[in-house]
Every structure is written in structure tokens, then in C-alpha cells.
């Protein structure tokens, strides 16, 4: 058990008391409120060690009885002020450290399971659990139960300890790079409640850890390593359209615009006005930008409001 005067005890009492009282499964640590510089640096450099300290502090604050002996909340770090560019991530200085960057989501994979501990059973009925490493399961050579010498172990997948995960593929924001550079991309891994929390086209801030994993080819370990980003928390980018605040004058201007009978033509003409022609493509872009209205029918079925459009632009021949 940790000392009662530790920083995290004070931090949780001051900022997360309601989470502790309700035994919340998720505790968000606002890094902008971590006032001790040494603790802040320790958290950024060794976040997994800090997470263990925070969980110990949370357990210390929980009522000391046998009702909640295994309280282990998920720790999410948010509001990390210093952002890094994806292109600047380096294995020698960033691996396993807490990092944060703004990005555009390009693609999201289907949900899948990740095995944390694989289960094997010997003929005597003893179970042996093996932790996975770099998505690989190494079958134990013998039963780990004391006094049992069986070596022929059967994999029992229904007893695996596993969680749901998803991969999202993101790229640098165009605003953060020069006009003569291509945006860098990175594969990100999300777990549990962060799955299905975003979709392609979203602007998000990802907080987490830069990881590397060994590569194998034909069973031979390669010198190079694959890199990816393990997401600890996800925040909506501050530039999302939902955060735009309209002034009264702008709202009145929009209302006046809505009342014009030729509003559709005005919108179409506003798309790339310097490019002549291609009106059909511009009309399709307007439809994609504004979409439609989702309707719920009398029998309970829903009709989606967004349109599926395919734009095919022919190649010009000179």
C-alpha cells in the first residue's frame, strides 16, 4: 500500500473524488491539473508505472473492506498540453512514453478480440495460463501445476482472458505540415470502450504510447521492427465543426440565406468557383456535404438521411 501523503492520493481527492465514491470503471487524469513537475515528468516518461501508482491510490481511497478488494479502474490521461507530430515520433526517444498528437482518421478496422492470457489444459484437468507478447502465444512445454508432469497440453480458447480491440489508421493534419510535404500516417490500436468511438473523417486527439514490435519472416526474427501507437484516450479535436460558435449576425445571415428560393444553386456555385463547368460533380459534393434527414417510419424502420454517391471524373484527352 502506498503512503497516504503521496501525490496521487491528493490529486484523486481533489479532482476525482466522485469517481472514487462511485467505483467508476474509468478514471480520467487531467494532465493539465498535475501540478507537481516531478510527477508530471515521471508520468510522461513511465506512464505504466504511474498508472500502477494511481490504481494503488484509488484502492487506498476506497472503503477498506472485503467488498472491493480487486478494484482496478482503467486510467485515461487527457489534456496533454504538449503535442507531437506523427513524423517526429522516434523509437529511441518516444517508445513506451506518453505522447499526444492531433490527426485525421483515414480508416477504421472491424472489431476483433485480443487474447491477454491464453489457456491450456493438461490431461489431468489442470489449467495453465500464458501471457501473450506481441500478439504471439507461446505454448507451454509442460503443465505448471506443482507435481504434474504432463507435457501434452490442449489449448482451451473459451477460457482465454481477452478484450475487444480495433485498429484505426490516422494521418497528420494538413495544417501541421508544409505544403511540400506528404502527411505521415500511423496505425493505432484501441481497446474496450474506445472501440467504435470514431469513424473515417473525424479529427481527433490521440493520447497514448508509441510501441514497436519485432518482425518475423519465415519464422526468422528480423532486424527491423514494426511501429504502432497504443491509444490510452481519445479526445475530439478542438477544431471540430460542432465546437464552432455562431454570432447573432452570422445566424441572421444564415436564416436569410435559407429563405432564398435559389439556395441550392447558390451552394453549387460556391463549390470551387474558379473551376469552370463540372456542375454535376459540384452538385454531388453539395449533397455529400449537407446530406439529408433520417426518418423513422410508422412501423419503426429507419431511413438513413445520408446519400451514397459515386463520382467518376473522366480523364481529359488532349
GUROKOL-205828 format. One record per residue (C-alpha): residue in three letters; x, y, z. Coordinates in nm, 3 decimals. Example, Ala and Ser with C-alpha at 12.3 -4.5 7.8 and 13.67 -1.06 7.14 Angstrom:
<pts>
<pt aa="ALA" px="1.230" py="-0.450" pz="0.780"/>
<pt aa="SER" px="1.367" py="-0.106" pz="0.714"/>
</pts>
This chain:
<pts>
<pt aa="UNK" px="0.000" py="0.000" pz="0.000"/>
<pt aa="UNK" px="0.131" py="0.346" pz="-0.083"/>
<pt aa="UNK" px="0.200" py="0.629" pz="0.159"/>
<pt aa="UNK" px="-0.102" py="0.843" pz="0.249"/>
<pt aa="UNK" px="0.090" py="1.160" pz="0.168"/>
<pt aa="UNK" px="0.166" py="1.057" pz="-0.192"/>
<pt aa="UNK" px="0.083" py="1.300" pz="-0.468"/>
<pt aa="UNK" px="-0.175" py="1.079" pz="-0.638"/>
<pt aa="UNK" px="-0.378" py="1.042" pz="-0.320"/>
<pt aa="UNK" px="-0.407" py="1.420" pz="-0.301"/>
<pt aa="UNK" px="-0.475" py="1.451" pz="-0.674"/>
<pt aa="UNK" px="-0.757" py="1.195" pz="-0.670"/>
<pt aa="UNK" px="-0.915" py="1.352" pz="-0.361"/>
<pt aa="UNK" px="-0.907" py="1.692" pz="-0.526"/>
<pt aa="UNK" px="-1.011" py="1.603" pz="-0.882"/>
<pt aa="UNK" px="-1.166" py="1.255" pz="-0.893"/>
<pt aa="UNK" px="-1.350" py="1.211" pz="-0.563"/>
<pt aa="UNK" px="-1.685" py="1.139" pz="-0.733"/>
<pt aa="UNK" px="-1.523" py="0.867" pz="-0.948"/>
<pt aa="UNK" px="-1.379" py="0.703" pz="-0.638"/>
<pt aa="UNK" px="-1.708" py="0.716" pz="-0.447"/>
<pt aa="UNK" px="-1.898" py="0.557" pz="-0.735"/>
<pt aa="UNK" px="-1.623" py="0.299" pz="-0.801"/>
<pt aa="UNK" px="-1.607" py="0.419" pz="-1.160"/>
<pt aa="UNK" px="-1.453" py="0.176" pz="-1.406"/>
<pt aa="UNK" px="-1.271" py="0.464" pz="-1.577"/>
<pt aa="UNK" px="-1.075" py="0.743" pz="-1.406"/>
<pt aa="UNK" px="-0.961" py="1.032" pz="-1.624"/>
<pt aa="UNK" px="-0.641" py="1.204" pz="-1.517"/>
<pt aa="UNK" px="-0.637" py="1.561" pz="-1.645"/>
<pt aa="UNK" px="-0.266" py="1.623" pz="-1.705"/>
<pt aa="UNK" px="-0.321" py="2.000" pz="-1.702"/>
<pt aa="UNK" px="-0.409" py="1.960" pz="-1.332"/>
<pt aa="UNK" px="-0.099" py="1.762" pz="-1.239"/>
<pt aa="UNK" px="0.074" py="2.042" pz="-1.054"/>
<pt aa="UNK" px="0.385" py="1.858" pz="-0.931"/>
<pt aa="UNK" px="0.652" py="1.887" pz="-1.201"/>
<pt aa="UNK" px="0.840" py="1.573" pz="-1.094"/>
<pt aa="UNK" px="0.520" py="1.368" pz="-1.102"/>
<pt aa="UNK" px="0.430" py="1.511" pz="-1.443"/>
<pt aa="UNK" px="0.768" py="1.416" pz="-1.592"/>
<pt aa="UNK" px="0.754" py="1.070" pz="-1.432"/>
<pt aa="UNK" px="0.407" py="1.014" pz="-1.582"/>
<pt aa="UNK" px="0.514" py="1.124" pz="-1.930"/>
<pt aa="UNK" px="0.830" py="0.911" pz="-1.923"/>
<pt aa="UNK" px="0.695" py="0.599" pz="-1.746"/>
<pt aa="UNK" px="0.315" py="0.606" pz="-1.780"/>
<pt aa="UNK" px="0.266" py="0.239" pz="-1.694"/>
<pt aa="UNK" px="0.442" py="0.287" pz="-1.360"/>
<pt aa="UNK" px="0.228" py="0.597" pz="-1.296"/>
<pt aa="UNK" px="-0.089" py="0.400" pz="-1.376"/>
<pt aa="UNK" px="0.003" py="0.144" pz="-1.109"/>
<pt aa="UNK" px="0.059" py="0.426" pz="-0.858"/>
<pt aa="UNK" px="-0.277" py="0.583" pz="-0.945"/>
<pt aa="UNK" px="-0.460" py="0.249" pz="-0.909"/>
<pt aa="UNK" px="-0.293" py="0.193" pz="-0.571"/>
<pt aa="UNK" px="-0.404" py="0.541" pz="-0.463"/>
<pt aa="UNK" px="-0.760" py="0.474" pz="-0.581"/>
<pt aa="UNK" px="-0.769" py="0.149" pz="-0.384"/>
<pt aa="UNK" px="-0.641" py="0.332" pz="-0.077"/>
<pt aa="UNK" px="-0.931" py="0.575" pz="-0.101"/>
<pt aa="UNK" px="-1.193" py="0.301" pz="-0.146"/>
<pt aa="UNK" px="-1.368" py="0.178" pz="0.170"/>
<pt aa="UNK" px="-1.133" py="-0.073" pz="0.332"/>
<pt aa="UNK" px="-1.338" py="-0.391" pz="0.344"/>
<pt aa="UNK" px="-1.355" py="-0.720" pz="0.155"/>
<pt aa="UNK" px="-1.631" py="-0.596" pz="-0.075"/>
<pt aa="UNK" px="-1.396" py="-0.427" pz="-0.324"/>
<pt aa="UNK" px="-1.056" py="-0.593" pz="-0.283"/>
<pt aa="UNK" px="-0.987" py="-0.605" pz="-0.659"/>
<pt aa="UNK" px="-1.092" py="-0.253" pz="-0.761"/>
<pt aa="UNK" px="-0.885" py="-0.179" pz="-1.071"/>
<pt aa="UNK" px="-1.015" py="0.113" pz="-1.279"/>
<pt aa="UNK" px="-0.892" py="0.199" pz="-1.628"/>
<pt aa="UNK" px="-0.673" py="0.510" pz="-1.615"/>
<pt aa="UNK" px="-0.715" py="0.757" pz="-1.901"/>
<pt aa="UNK" px="-0.477" py="1.052" pz="-1.947"/>
<pt aa="UNK" px="-0.636" py="1.359" pz="-2.107"/>
<pt aa="UNK" px="-0.544" py="1.722" pz="-2.183"/>
<pt aa="UNK" px="-0.177" py="1.656" pz="-2.251"/>
<pt aa="UNK" px="-0.067" py="2.004" pz="-2.344"/>
<pt aa="UNK" px="0.243" py="1.923" pz="-2.548"/>
<pt aa="UNK" px="0.154" py="1.774" pz="-2.888"/>
<pt aa="UNK" px="0.394" py="1.591" pz="-3.115"/>
<pt aa="UNK" px="0.381" py="1.542" pz="-3.491"/>
<pt aa="UNK" px="0.345" py="1.186" pz="-3.620"/>
<pt aa="UNK" px="0.652" py="1.236" pz="-3.838"/>
<pt aa="UNK" px="0.857" py="1.326" pz="-3.529"/>
<pt aa="UNK" px="0.785" py="1.002" pz="-3.337"/>
<pt aa="UNK" px="1.116" py="0.821" pz="-3.277"/>
<pt aa="UNK" px="1.177" py="0.478" pz="-3.121"/>
<pt aa="UNK" px="1.491" py="0.598" pz="-2.942"/>
<pt aa="UNK" px="1.318" py="0.881" pz="-2.755"/>
<pt aa="UNK" px="0.943" py="0.814" pz="-2.764"/>
<pt aa="UNK" px="0.898" py="0.437" pz="-2.727"/>
<pt aa="UNK" px="0.674" py="0.347" pz="-2.429"/>
<pt aa="UNK" px="0.644" py="0.715" pz="-2.331"/>
<pt aa="UNK" px="0.315" py="0.904" pz="-2.303"/>
<pt aa="UNK" px="0.261" py="1.109" pz="-2.617"/>
<pt aa="UNK" px="-0.023" py="1.307" pz="-2.778"/>
<pt aa="UNK" px="-0.098" py="1.422" pz="-3.134"/>
<pt aa="UNK" px="-0.382" py="1.562" pz="-3.343"/>
<pt aa="UNK" px="-0.478" py="1.364" pz="-3.651"/>
<pt aa="UNK" px="-0.734" py="1.277" pz="-3.917"/>
<pt aa="UNK" px="-0.889" py="0.929" pz="-3.910"/>
<pt aa="UNK" px="-0.847" py="0.764" pz="-4.252"/>
<pt aa="UNK" px="-0.977" py="0.413" pz="-4.192"/>
<pt aa="UNK" px="-1.124" py="0.201" pz="-3.913"/>
<pt aa="UNK" px="-1.094" py="-0.178" pz="-3.896"/>
<pt aa="UNK" px="-1.370" py="-0.420" pz="-3.785"/>
<pt aa="UNK" px="-1.380" py="-0.521" pz="-3.419"/>
<pt aa="UNK" px="-1.173" py="-0.819" pz="-3.314"/>
<pt aa="UNK" px="-1.058" py="-0.993" pz="-2.997"/>
<pt aa="UNK" px="-0.714" py="-0.970" pz="-2.842"/>
<pt aa="UNK" px="-0.602" py="-1.251" pz="-2.614"/>
<pt aa="UNK" px="-0.428" py="-1.125" pz="-2.300"/>
<pt aa="UNK" px="-0.378" py="-1.467" pz="-2.144"/>
<pt aa="UNK" px="-0.414" py="-1.794" pz="-2.334"/>
<pt aa="UNK" px="-0.542" py="-2.102" pz="-2.151"/>
<pt aa="UNK" px="-0.404" py="-2.457" pz="-2.183"/>
<pt aa="UNK" px="-0.529" py="-2.773" pz="-2.010"/>
<pt aa="UNK" px="-0.338" py="-3.092" pz="-1.932"/>
<pt aa="UNK" px="-0.496" py="-3.443" pz="-1.931"/>
<pt aa="UNK" px="-0.528" py="-3.421" pz="-1.551"/>
<pt aa="UNK" px="-0.756" py="-3.117" pz="-1.588"/>
<pt aa="UNK" px="-0.511" py="-2.853" pz="-1.465"/>
<pt aa="UNK" px="-0.521" py="-2.514" pz="-1.635"/>
<pt aa="UNK" px="-0.212" py="-2.314" pz="-1.730"/>
<pt aa="UNK" px="-0.237" py="-1.950" pz="-1.840"/>
<pt aa="UNK" px="0.025" py="-1.788" pz="-2.062"/>
<pt aa="UNK" px="0.054" py="-1.415" pz="-2.129"/>
<pt aa="UNK" px="0.068" py="-1.315" pz="-2.494"/>
<pt aa="UNK" px="0.353" py="-1.100" pz="-2.619"/>
<pt aa="UNK" px="0.348" py="-0.904" pz="-2.943"/>
<pt aa="UNK" px="0.029" py="-1.085" pz="-3.046"/>
<pt aa="UNK" px="0.204" py="-1.422" pz="-3.020"/>
<pt aa="UNK" px="0.111" py="-1.716" pz="-2.797"/>
<pt aa="UNK" px="0.392" py="-1.949" pz="-2.697"/>
<pt aa="UNK" px="0.253" py="-2.284" pz="-2.587"/>
<pt aa="UNK" px="0.399" py="-2.402" pz="-2.256"/>
<pt aa="UNK" px="0.615" py="-2.715" pz="-2.272"/>
<pt aa="UNK" px="0.456" py="-2.869" pz="-1.964"/>
<pt aa="UNK" px="0.182" py="-2.820" pz="-1.705"/>
<pt aa="UNK" px="0.270" py="-2.552" pz="-1.449"/>
<pt aa="UNK" px="0.077" py="-2.718" pz="-1.164"/>
<pt aa="UNK" px="0.313" py="-2.837" pz="-0.893"/>
<pt aa="UNK" px="0.366" py="-3.213" pz="-0.908"/>
<pt aa="UNK" px="0.210" py="-3.251" pz="-1.255"/>
<pt aa="UNK" px="0.444" py="-3.373" pz="-1.529"/>
<pt aa="UNK" px="0.210" py="-3.378" pz="-1.828"/>
<pt aa="UNK" px="0.356" py="-3.222" pz="-2.141"/>
<pt aa="UNK" px="0.070" py="-3.276" pz="-2.385"/>
<pt aa="UNK" px="-0.140" py="-2.960" pz="-2.327"/>
<pt aa="UNK" px="-0.463" py="-2.871" pz="-2.507"/>
<pt aa="UNK" px="-0.549" py="-2.513" pz="-2.600"/>
<pt aa="UNK" px="-0.883" py="-2.409" pz="-2.443"/>
<pt aa="UNK" px="-0.983" py="-2.086" pz="-2.619"/>
<pt aa="UNK" px="-1.313" py="-2.039" pz="-2.433"/>
<pt aa="UNK" px="-1.117" py="-1.980" pz="-2.110"/>
<pt aa="UNK" px="-0.888" py="-1.718" pz="-2.261"/>
<pt aa="UNK" px="-0.865" py="-1.378" pz="-2.096"/>
<pt aa="UNK" px="-0.941" py="-1.145" pz="-2.387"/>
<pt aa="UNK" px="-1.063" py="-0.796" pz="-2.466"/>
<pt aa="UNK" px="-1.217" py="-0.629" pz="-2.771"/>
<pt aa="UNK" px="-0.987" py="-0.419" pz="-2.985"/>
<pt aa="UNK" px="-0.979" py="-0.226" pz="-3.310"/>
<pt aa="UNK" px="-0.721" py="-0.068" pz="-3.538"/>
<pt aa="UNK" px="-0.758" py="0.285" pz="-3.669"/>
<pt aa="UNK" px="-0.534" py="0.435" pz="-3.933"/>
<pt aa="UNK" px="-0.466" py="0.807" pz="-3.899"/>
<pt aa="UNK" px="-0.261" py="1.072" pz="-4.072"/>
<pt aa="UNK" px="-0.111" py="1.409" pz="-3.991"/>
<pt aa="UNK" px="-0.337" py="1.714" pz="-4.015"/>
<pt aa="UNK" px="-0.263" py="1.915" pz="-4.327"/>
<pt aa="UNK" px="-0.250" py="2.231" pz="-4.116"/>
<pt aa="UNK" px="0.051" py="2.088" pz="-3.928"/>
<pt aa="UNK" px="0.275" py="2.018" pz="-4.226"/>
<pt aa="UNK" px="0.426" py="2.225" pz="-4.503"/>
<pt aa="UNK" px="0.275" py="2.244" pz="-4.848"/>
<pt aa="UNK" px="0.570" py="2.048" pz="-4.992"/>
<pt aa="UNK" px="0.538" py="1.751" pz="-4.752"/>
<pt aa="UNK" px="0.316" py="1.445" pz="-4.759"/>
<pt aa="UNK" px="0.121" py="1.376" pz="-4.438"/>
<pt aa="UNK" px="0.266" py="1.089" pz="-4.236"/>
<pt aa="UNK" px="0.041" py="0.803" pz="-4.125"/>
<pt aa="UNK" px="0.047" py="0.556" pz="-3.837"/>
<pt aa="UNK" px="-0.151" py="0.250" pz="-3.729"/>
<pt aa="UNK" px="-0.320" py="0.288" pz="-3.391"/>
<pt aa="UNK" px="-0.460" py="0.022" pz="-3.159"/>
<pt aa="UNK" px="-0.762" py="0.093" pz="-2.938"/>
<pt aa="UNK" px="-0.927" py="-0.125" pz="-2.673"/>
<pt aa="UNK" px="-1.251" py="-0.169" pz="-2.481"/>
<pt aa="UNK" px="-1.468" py="0.143" pz="-2.468"/>
<pt aa="UNK" px="-1.252" py="0.326" pz="-2.725"/>
<pt aa="UNK" px="-1.360" py="0.083" pz="-2.998"/>
<pt aa="UNK" px="-1.617" py="0.228" pz="-3.242"/>
<pt aa="UNK" px="-1.562" py="0.569" pz="-3.080"/>
<pt aa="UNK" px="-1.458" py="0.731" pz="-3.408"/>
<pt aa="UNK" px="-1.502" py="0.693" pz="-3.782"/>
<pt aa="UNK" px="-1.321" py="0.786" pz="-4.101"/>
<pt aa="UNK" px="-1.303" py="1.162" pz="-4.149"/>
<pt aa="UNK" px="-1.305" py="1.253" pz="-3.777"/>
<pt aa="UNK" px="-1.050" py="1.495" pz="-3.636"/>
<pt aa="UNK" px="-0.927" py="1.359" pz="-3.303"/>
<pt aa="UNK" px="-0.653" py="1.394" pz="-3.047"/>
<pt aa="UNK" px="-0.496" py="1.061" pz="-2.954"/>
<pt aa="UNK" px="-0.310" py="1.016" pz="-2.626"/>
<pt aa="UNK" px="-0.111" py="0.700" pz="-2.568"/>
<pt aa="UNK" px="0.217" py="0.517" pz="-2.614"/>
<pt aa="UNK" px="0.446" py="0.472" pz="-2.913"/>
<pt aa="UNK" px="0.521" py="0.100" pz="-2.941"/>
<pt aa="UNK" px="0.744" py="-0.124" pz="-3.153"/>
<pt aa="UNK" px="0.709" py="-0.497" pz="-3.212"/>
<pt aa="UNK" px="0.953" py="-0.748" pz="-3.367"/>
<pt aa="UNK" px="0.903" py="-0.867" pz="-3.724"/>
<pt aa="UNK" px="0.939" py="-1.228" pz="-3.835"/>
<pt aa="UNK" px="0.975" py="-1.370" pz="-4.184"/>
<pt aa="UNK" px="0.951" py="-1.745" pz="-4.238"/>
<pt aa="UNK" px="0.999" py="-1.789" pz="-3.864"/>
<pt aa="UNK" px="1.320" py="-1.584" pz="-3.862"/>
<pt aa="UNK" px="1.341" py="-1.273" pz="-3.642"/>
<pt aa="UNK" px="1.416" py="-0.962" pz="-3.848"/>
<pt aa="UNK" px="1.646" py="-0.675" pz="-3.750"/>
<pt aa="UNK" px="1.377" py="-0.412" pz="-3.813"/>
<pt aa="UNK" px="1.066" py="-0.359" pz="-3.605"/>
<pt aa="UNK" px="0.709" py="-0.254" pz="-3.679"/>
<pt aa="UNK" px="0.583" py="0.059" pz="-3.507"/>
<pt aa="UNK" px="0.232" py="0.149" pz="-3.395"/>
<pt aa="UNK" px="0.054" py="0.368" pz="-3.142"/>
<pt aa="UNK" px="-0.138" py="0.220" pz="-2.849"/>
<pt aa="UNK" px="-0.420" py="0.461" pz="-2.765"/>
<pt aa="UNK" px="-0.488" py="0.537" pz="-2.399"/>
<pt aa="UNK" px="-0.754" py="0.804" pz="-2.454"/>
<pt aa="UNK" px="-0.925" py="0.987" pz="-2.737"/>
<pt aa="UNK" px="-1.042" py="1.348" pz="-2.747"/>
<pt aa="UNK" px="-1.233" py="1.538" pz="-3.010"/>
<pt aa="UNK" px="-1.015" py="1.790" pz="-3.189"/>
<pt aa="UNK" px="-1.084" py="2.146" pz="-3.082"/>
<pt aa="UNK" px="-1.138" py="2.239" pz="-3.447"/>
<pt aa="UNK" px="-1.437" py="2.006" pz="-3.492"/>
<pt aa="UNK" px="-1.735" py="2.173" pz="-3.657"/>
<pt aa="UNK" px="-1.951" py="2.103" pz="-3.352"/>
<pt aa="UNK" px="-1.741" py="2.346" pz="-3.148"/>
<pt aa="UNK" px="-1.794" py="2.641" pz="-3.382"/>
<pt aa="UNK" px="-1.994" py="2.918" pz="-3.216"/>
<pt aa="UNK" px="-2.208" py="3.144" pz="-3.435"/>
<pt aa="UNK" px="-2.254" py="3.513" pz="-3.366"/>
<pt aa="UNK" px="-2.605" py="3.662" pz="-3.379"/>
<pt aa="UNK" px="-2.519" py="3.844" pz="-3.703"/>
<pt aa="UNK" px="-2.397" py="3.520" pz="-3.863"/>
<pt aa="UNK" px="-2.707" py="3.333" pz="-3.751"/>
<pt aa="UNK" px="-2.929" py="3.602" pz="-3.902"/>
<pt aa="UNK" px="-2.729" py="3.589" pz="-4.223"/>
<pt aa="UNK" px="-2.778" py="3.211" pz="-4.238"/>
<pt aa="UNK" px="-3.152" py="3.246" pz="-4.178"/>
<pt aa="UNK" px="-3.179" py="3.497" pz="-4.462"/>
<pt aa="UNK" px="-2.983" py="3.263" pz="-4.687"/>
<pt aa="UNK" px="-3.216" py="2.969" pz="-4.609"/>
<pt aa="UNK" px="-3.517" py="3.170" pz="-4.726"/>
<pt aa="UNK" px="-3.379" py="3.231" pz="-5.074"/>
<pt aa="UNK" px="-3.555" py="3.015" pz="-5.338"/>
<pt aa="UNK" px="-3.231" py="2.953" pz="-5.530"/>
<pt aa="UNK" px="-3.035" py="2.833" pz="-5.224"/>
<pt aa="UNK" px="-2.939" py="2.507" pz="-5.396"/>
<pt aa="UNK" px="-2.788" py="2.687" pz="-5.698"/>
<pt aa="UNK" px="-2.604" py="2.927" pz="-5.470"/>
<pt aa="UNK" px="-2.446" py="2.637" pz="-5.282"/>
<pt aa="UNK" px="-2.347" py="2.460" pz="-5.603"/>
<pt aa="UNK" px="-2.194" py="2.780" pz="-5.744"/>
<pt aa="UNK" px="-1.992" py="2.826" pz="-5.422"/>
<pt aa="UNK" px="-1.801" py="2.497" pz="-5.478"/>
<pt aa="UNK" px="-1.465" py="2.574" pz="-5.642"/>
<pt aa="UNK" px="-1.593" py="2.886" pz="-5.823"/>
<pt aa="UNK" px="-1.258" py="2.925" pz="-6.001"/>
<pt aa="UNK" px="-1.314" py="2.593" pz="-6.183"/>
<pt aa="UNK" px="-1.546" py="2.629" pz="-6.478"/>
<pt aa="UNK" px="-1.803" py="2.359" pz="-6.560"/>
<pt aa="UNK" px="-1.819" py="2.020" pz="-6.384"/>
<pt aa="UNK" px="-2.157" py="2.120" pz="-6.242"/>
<pt aa="UNK" px="-2.269" py="1.761" pz="-6.187"/>
<pt aa="UNK" px="-1.966" py="1.694" pz="-5.966"/>
<pt aa="UNK" px="-2.028" py="2.015" pz="-5.773"/>
<pt aa="UNK" px="-2.391" py="1.912" pz="-5.717"/>
<pt aa="UNK" px="-2.275" py="1.575" pz="-5.581"/>
<pt aa="UNK" px="-2.031" py="1.749" pz="-5.344"/>
<pt aa="UNK" px="-2.313" py="1.970" pz="-5.209"/>
<pt aa="UNK" px="-2.528" py="1.662" pz="-5.148"/>
<pt aa="UNK" px="-2.243" py="1.491" pz="-4.962"/>
<pt aa="UNK" px="-2.174" py="1.800" pz="-4.752"/>
<pt aa="UNK" px="-2.530" py="1.853" pz="-4.638"/>
<pt aa="UNK" px="-2.677" py="1.502" pz="-4.653"/>
<pt aa="UNK" px="-3.041" py="1.452" pz="-4.567"/>
<pt aa="UNK" px="-3.271" py="1.386" pz="-4.273"/>
<pt aa="UNK" px="-3.301" py="1.045" pz="-4.110"/>
<pt aa="UNK" px="-3.667" py="0.938" pz="-4.089"/>
<pt aa="UNK" px="-3.835" py="0.686" pz="-3.862"/>
<pt aa="UNK" px="-4.134" py="0.521" pz="-4.031"/>
<pt aa="UNK" px="-4.460" py="0.423" pz="-3.862"/>
<pt aa="UNK" px="-4.350" py="0.057" pz="-3.844"/>
<pt aa="UNK" px="-4.028" py="0.151" pz="-3.662"/>
<pt aa="UNK" px="-3.790" py="0.115" pz="-3.955"/>
<pt aa="UNK" px="-3.537" py="0.391" pz="-4.015"/>
<pt aa="UNK" px="-3.439" py="0.552" pz="-4.343"/>
<pt aa="UNK" px="-3.091" py="0.699" pz="-4.337"/>
<pt aa="UNK" px="-3.056" py="1.056" pz="-4.447"/>
<pt aa="UNK" px="-2.707" py="1.040" pz="-4.595"/>
<pt aa="UNK" px="-2.667" py="0.963" pz="-4.961"/>
<pt aa="UNK" px="-2.432" py="0.714" pz="-5.121"/>
<pt aa="UNK" px="-2.268" py="0.885" pz="-5.418"/>
<pt aa="UNK" px="-2.007" py="0.773" pz="-5.668"/>
<pt aa="UNK" px="-1.828" py="1.044" pz="-5.861"/>
<pt aa="UNK" px="-1.635" py="0.931" pz="-6.165"/>
<pt aa="UNK" px="-1.436" py="1.200" pz="-6.338"/>
<pt aa="UNK" px="-1.327" py="1.115" pz="-6.690"/>
<pt aa="UNK" px="-0.969" py="1.172" pz="-6.797"/>
<pt aa="UNK" px="-0.923" py="1.462" pz="-7.036"/>
<pt aa="UNK" px="-0.762" py="1.380" pz="-7.369"/>
<pt aa="UNK" px="-0.558" py="1.640" pz="-7.548"/>
</pts>
